[in-house]
Amino acid sequence: MGETFSVSTWANILVIAGLVLYGFRLFAEYQARGRWAKNITGLLAGLGMLVLALALSLTPRNAELILVLARTPVAVVLVWISSSLLLAAVAAFGVITYSRPLRLWHERKIARDLHRELPKIP
């Protein structure tokens, strides 16, 4: 690989490193709060799948295939699909984040209404 890394390559490396560090920070927060027990299996399974995908893609035949695909517009299509899925994930996160406070407010209102109807026992 006699080519030099471009600015976008370095930017991608920095973004990936930042996401990995942020993931470790979130994992540390989960562990500190004790919520990590139910999520550790999903985390380990996800990491295992990523390592498996990396191992399967690092064969000489697959590297040749990746080189052939890189010269076609398939890469652009995959970037569009990836961007669309990431935007959908961001939108889903927004919907979940903003619907939860409304649900909690509604649950509190129901609890207040039920509490008012209970007789007061001295």
C-alpha positions in Angstrom: 0.0 0.0 0.0 2.2 2.8 -1.2 -0.7 5.3 -1.0 -0.8 7.9 1.7 -3.8 8.3 3.9 -6.1 11.2 3.0 -7.8 13.6 5.3 -11.1 11.7 5.1 -9.3 8.4 6.0 -7.8 10.0 9.1 -11.2 11.6 9.9 -12.9 8.2 9.7 -10.2 6.6 11.9 -10.7 9.3 14.5 -14.5 9.0 14.4 -14.3 5.2 14.8 -11.8 5.6 17.7 -14.1 8.1 19.3 -17.1 5.9 19.0 -15.2 3.0 20.5 -14.1 5.1 23.4 -17.7 6.4 23.9 -18.9 2.8 23.9 -16.4 1.9 26.6 -17.6 4.9 28.6 -21.2 3.8 28.3 -20.2 0.3 29.3 -18.4 1.7 32.3 -21.5 3.7 33.3 -23.7 0.6 33.0 -21.3 -1.3 35.1 -21.2 1.4 37.7 -25.0 1.5 38.0 -25.4 -2.3 38.0 -27.4 -2.4 34.8 -24.8 -4.1 32.8 -25.8 -7.7 33.8 -28.7 -7.8 31.4 -26.8 -6.1 28.6 -23.5 -7.9 28.8 -24.7 -10.9 26.8 -25.8 -8.6 23.9 -22.6 -6.7 24.1 -20.4 -9.8 24.0 -22.5 -11.4 21.2 -22.2 -8.2 19.2 -18.5 -8.0 19.7 -18.2 -11.6 18.8 -20.1 -11.1 15.6 -17.9 -8.1 14.7 -14.7 -10.1 15.2 -16.2 -13.0 13.2 -17.0 -10.6 10.3 -13.6 -9.1 10.5 -11.9 -12.6 10.5 -14.0 -13.7 7.5 -13.3 -10.6 5.5 -9.6 -10.7 6.0 -8.9 -13.6 3.6 -7.0 -13.1 0.4 -10.0 -14.1 -1.8 -12.3 -11.7 0.1 -9.8 -8.9 -0.2 -9.7 -9.3 -4.0 -13.5 -9.3 -4.0 -13.6 -6.2 -1.9 -11.1 -4.5 -4.3 -13.3 -5.4 -7.3 -16.5 -4.1 -5.5 -14.7 -0.9 -4.5 -14.3 0.0 -8.2 -18.1 -0.3 -8.8 -20.9 1.9 -7.6 -21.8 -0.7 -4.9 -19.9 1.3 -2.3 -22.1 4.4 -2.9 -25.2 2.3 -2.6 -24.0 0.8 0.7 -23.1 4.2 2.0 -26.7 5.4 1.2 -28.2 2.4 2.9 -26.0 2.8 5.9 -26.8 6.5 6.2 -30.5 5.8 5.9 -30.4 3.2 8.6 -28.4 5.5 10.9 -30.9 8.3 10.3 -33.7 5.9 11.1 -31.9 4.9 14.3 -31.6 8.6 15.3 -35.2 9.2 14.6 -36.3 6.1 16.6 -34.1 7.3 19.5 -35.7 10.7 19.3 -39.2 9.3 19.4 -38.4 7.0 22.3 -36.6 9.8 24.2 -39.5 12.3 23.8 -42.3 9.8 24.3 -41.1 8.5 27.6 -41.5 11.8 29.5 -45.0 12.1 28.1 -45.8 8.5 29.2 -44.4 9.2 32.7 -46.5 12.4 32.9 -49.6 10.4 31.9 -48.9 7.7 34.4 -48.4 10.3 37.2 -51.7 11.9 36.3 -53.5 8.6 36.4 -51.9 7.9 39.8 -53.0 11.3 41.1 -56.5 10.8 39.9 -56.7 7.4 41.5 -55.3 8.7 44.7 -57.9 11.4 44.9 -60.7 8.9 44.7 -59.5 6.8 47.6 -61.1 7.4 50.9 -59.0 9.1 53.6 -58.4 6.7 56.4 -57.4 8.4 59.7 
